[in-house]
Amino acid sequence: MTENRPHMPDFIVIPENVEQIIELVNFCNKYLVPIVPYISGNNVGGLTIPLQGGIIVDFGKKMNKILHVDETMMYALLEPGVTFGQLKKYLDENHPNLRYSYPNAPPYASVVGNALLSGMTNLSTKIGPMSDSINGLEVITIDGDVVRIGSCFYGINEADPASWWGKGPIPDLVGLFVNWQGMTGLITKCAVQLWPNHPFKKPYLAVFFGLTDIAPFFREIGKLDIVDDVVGFTIEVAKMEVGIDEPKRYPEEPAYSAVIPMSAPSEKMLEAKDELLHNLINKLNKEQGTNIHLIDYNEFSKLYNLKARTIYELPAVILSLVPYSGLSWVGTYCSFENFEELIEKTDALFQKHNVPSYVMMKTMRSGHYGIFRPIFRFKKFEDQENMVELIEEITDTCIDLGCIPYKTPEWMTAKIREKINPGWIKLFEKVKKCMDPNGIFNPGRWNT
Ligand SMILES: Cc1cc2nc3c(=O)[nH]c(=O)nc-3n(C[C@H](O)[C@H](O)[C@H](O)COP(=O)(O)OP(=O)(O)OC[C@H]3O[C@@H](n4cnc5c(N)ncnc54)[C@H](O)[C@@H]3O)c2cc1C
């Protein structure tokens, strides 16, 4: 899908177990063969394109077991190939009182790949990015060692499946593998936290008429601690999500919408949350001059199209993307400080290039920070050139306003490197050299 330049691997290896992976790592390190770990290649940044050839290690096909679900300590121990669809089905059928959280990604994207890249899901306003929910990892390092990180570190050769309950008060070595894009080792197990699946649920749809009306709402909603998630979309994206293939924004229409799922263990608690949400919107409309309306999302989807419910309930294929061969985004973490400026400047760039304004945004972990993600769908080999120019201009604008891109291809990390503290780069390079002295793990990423 990505606009990033393609490159073929020389071989693909489909491992079944840890012993095979150790043998592979020893072999590749001896003969200096690149190893690119891959699950389903859904990251959109082209991060599994083997920039220098070598071997793609496909974890998706045979290392995809749900090894343990712990009801007491609320976590799942997974092999890397477990998909969102697979985990949701398994929990719904076997542990209906527990839930994971799901991105707006296809059901065949992986839970572990998403957690390793700090992905965000339909519980992120409450709990933050999925990397924060990692309890522990099993990793094969460059020396062929099997390393267990987290509370699972007890046990010389084996770990009790019931021992993966937390990261523990130990140096946080999980960070050596999160957001490193497979550059530091190969993950063979990962424990992720699960959450109570509350029986009382109510999703709302908010619509924002002014272009920047969503900004003050995003600054305040997380602080109330009442929502599972808030995901904002330009109206063009909202239309695309519910199946309108060529969406446009008409002059009288709202600029943005937001899906706001809420849940609670009791009806009374849900009613209290409902009241607080309405109060906030009334206050913003009265005191800050915004024009925001709240709609019961379930009623909206009954009237409009039941498929709309997948946005907050399920990982789902976005049908309007299917006819387009190209998909990319400038996904960033951002502050809400200059949010209005970010929204306005990005909107102007979309207009300049005559491209529908596709933007998705989220408030994370009670509003401590946000996600701002302009999206680009295109037909490869037809309008890719115009799109690449737009992607670059939007990237520059976002970086200038202090946003930090995630799932970054190397052309983007080259831009970031021009702006960041040299001390950070020096430490980063040192860690990479220590974890992978011959540079065989996904070489070229972050311009190493
Ligand atoms: C239409 C669409 C919508 C999306 N919406 C969202 C969204 O709302 N939120 C969100 O967070 N994401 C979203 N995504 C992105 C996607 O779901 C995640 O980035 C994803 O889960 C990771 O992709 P993957 O599982 O296929 O892993 P891959 O892309 O195969 O790999 C991801 C990275 O992890 C590395 N890696 C893979 N396996 C290992 C291993 N065993 N050890 C070490 N490193 C490894 C790879 O080298 C790569 O760098 C969306 C994607 C699409 C296509």
The ligand as an SDF file (V2000), in Angstrom:
LIG
                    3D

 53 58  0  0  0  0  0  0  0  0999 V2000
   -6.4550    0.4380    6.9750 C   0  0  0  0  0  0  0  0  0  0  0  0
   -5.5560    0.4100    8.1510 C   0  0  0  0  0  0  0  0  0  0  0  0
   -5.9390    1.0570    9.3180 C   0  0  0  0  0  0  0  0  0  0  0  0
   -5.1020    1.0490   10.4360 C   0  0  0  0  0  0  0  0  0  0  0  0
   -5.5180    1.6730   11.5780 N   0  0  0  0  0  0  0  0  0  0  0  0
   -4.7380    1.6530   12.6830 C   0  0  0  0  0  0  0  0  0  0  0  0
   -5.1720    2.2460   13.9020 C   0  0  0  0  0  0  0  0  0  0  0  0
   -6.2680    2.7610   14.0230 O   0  0  0  0  0  0  0  0  0  0  0  0
   -4.3130    2.2050   14.9600 N   0  0  0  0  0  0  0  0  0  0  0  0
   -3.0890    1.6170   14.8750 C   0  0  0  0  0  0  0  0  0  0  0  0
   -2.3590    1.5960   15.8450 O   0  0  0  0  0  0  0  0  0  0  0  0
   -2.6730    1.0310   13.7460 N   0  0  0  0  0  0  0  0  0  0  0  0
   -3.4520    1.0280   12.6590 C   0  0  0  0  0  0  0  0  0  0  0  0
   -3.0170    0.4100   11.5110 N   0  0  0  0  0  0  0  0  0  0  0  0
   -1.6470   -0.1390   11.4770 C   0  0  0  0  0  0  0  0  0  0  0  0
   -1.4940   -1.5910   11.8370 C   0  0  0  0  0  0  0  0  0  0  0  0
   -2.5950   -2.2340   12.3040 O   0  0  0  0  0  0  0  0  0  0  0  0
   -0.3550   -1.7960   12.8180 C   0  0  0  0  0  0  0  0  0  0  0  0
    0.7300   -1.0220   12.5640 O   0  0  0  0  0  0  0  0  0  0  0  0
   -0.0500   -3.2600   12.8740 C   0  0  0  0  0  0  0  0  0  0  0  0
   -0.7600   -4.0110   13.7150 O   0  0  0  0  0  0  0  0  0  0  0  0
    1.3770   -3.6860   12.6880 C   0  0  0  0  0  0  0  0  0  0  0  0
    1.3160   -4.3360   11.4660 O   0  0  0  0  0  0  0  0  0  0  0  0
    1.5050   -5.8960   11.4090 P   0  0  0  0  0  0  0  0  0  0  0  0
    0.8090   -6.4780   12.5520 O   0  0  0  0  0  0  0  0  0  0  0  0
    1.1610   -6.3850   10.0590 O   0  0  0  0  0  0  0  0  0  0  0  0
    3.0820   -5.9890   11.6260 O   0  0  0  0  0  0  0  0  0  0  0  0
    4.1950   -5.7310   10.5150 P   0  0  0  0  0  0  0  0  0  0  0  0
    3.8430   -4.5390    9.7280 O   0  0  0  0  0  0  0  0  0  0  0  0
    4.4660   -6.9810    9.7810 O   0  0  0  0  0  0  0  0  0  0  0  0
    5.4350   -5.3960   11.4680 O   0  0  0  0  0  0  0  0  0  0  0  0
    5.4390   -4.2330   12.2530 C   0  0  0  0  0  0  0  0  0  0  0  0
    6.8710   -3.8980   12.7270 C   0  0  0  0  0  0  0  0  0  0  0  0
    7.2820   -4.8270   13.7240 O   0  0  0  0  0  0  0  0  0  0  0  0
    8.4500   -5.5100   13.3290 C   0  0  0  0  0  0  0  0  0  0  0  0
    8.2770   -6.9000   13.7520 N   0  0  0  0  0  0  0  0  0  0  0  0
    7.3690   -7.7860   13.2870 C   0  0  0  0  0  0  0  0  0  0  0  0
    7.4940   -8.9470   13.9280 N   0  0  0  0  0  0  0  0  0  0  0  0
    8.4750   -8.8020   14.8310 C   0  0  0  0  0  0  0  0  0  0  0  0
    9.0750   -9.6800   15.7740 C   0  0  0  0  0  0  0  0  0  0  0  0
    8.6670  -10.9430   15.9260 N   0  0  0  0  0  0  0  0  0  0  0  0
   10.0990   -9.2100   16.5130 N   0  0  0  0  0  0  0  0  0  0  0  0
   10.5290   -7.9160   16.3830 C   0  0  0  0  0  0  0  0  0  0  0  0
    9.9990   -7.0690   15.5020 N   0  0  0  0  0  0  0  0  0  0  0  0
    8.9740   -7.4880   14.7290 C   0  0  0  0  0  0  0  0  0  0  0  0
    8.5200   -5.3480   11.8160 C   0  0  0  0  0  0  0  0  0  0  0  0
    9.8340   -5.4300   11.3150 O   0  0  0  0  0  0  0  0  0  0  0  0
    7.9300   -3.9570   11.6470 C   0  0  0  0  0  0  0  0  0  0  0  0
    8.9120   -3.0020   11.8870 O   0  0  0  0  0  0  0  0  0  0  0  0
   -3.8490    0.3820   10.3740 C   0  0  0  0  0  0  0  0  0  0  0  0
   -3.4720   -0.2920    9.2060 C   0  0  0  0  0  0  0  0  0  0  0  0
   -4.3120   -0.2920    8.1010 C   0  0  0  0  0  0  0  0  0  0  0  0
   -3.8710   -1.0430    6.8880 C   0  0  0  0  0  0  0  0  0  0  0  0
  1  2  1  0
  2  3  1  0
  2 52  2  0
  3  4  2  0
  4  5  1  0
  4 50  1  0
  5  6  2  0
  6  7  1  0
  6 13  1  0
  7  8  2  0
  7  9  1  0
  9 10  1  0
 10 11  2  0
 10 12  1  0
 12 13  2  0
 13 14  1  0
 14 15  1  0
 14 50  1  0
 15 16  1  0
 16 17  1  0
 16 18  1  0
 18 19  1  0
 18 20  1  0
 20 21  1  0
 20 22  1  0
 22 23  1  0
 23 24  1  0
 24 25  2  0
 24 26  1  0
 24 27  1  0
 27 28  1  0
 28 29  2  0
 28 30  1  0
 28 31  1  0
 31 32  1  0
 32 33  1  0
 33 34  1  0
 33 48  1  0
 34 35  1  0
 35 36  1  0
 35 46  1  0
 36 37  1  0
 36 45  1  0
 37 38  2  0
 38 39  1  0
 39 40  1  0
 39 45  2  0
 40 41  1  0
 40 42  2  0
 42 43  1  0
 43 44  2  0
 44 45  1  0
 46 47  1  0
 46 48  1  0
 48 49  1  0
 50 51  2  0
 51 52  1  0
 52 53  1  0
M  END
$$$$
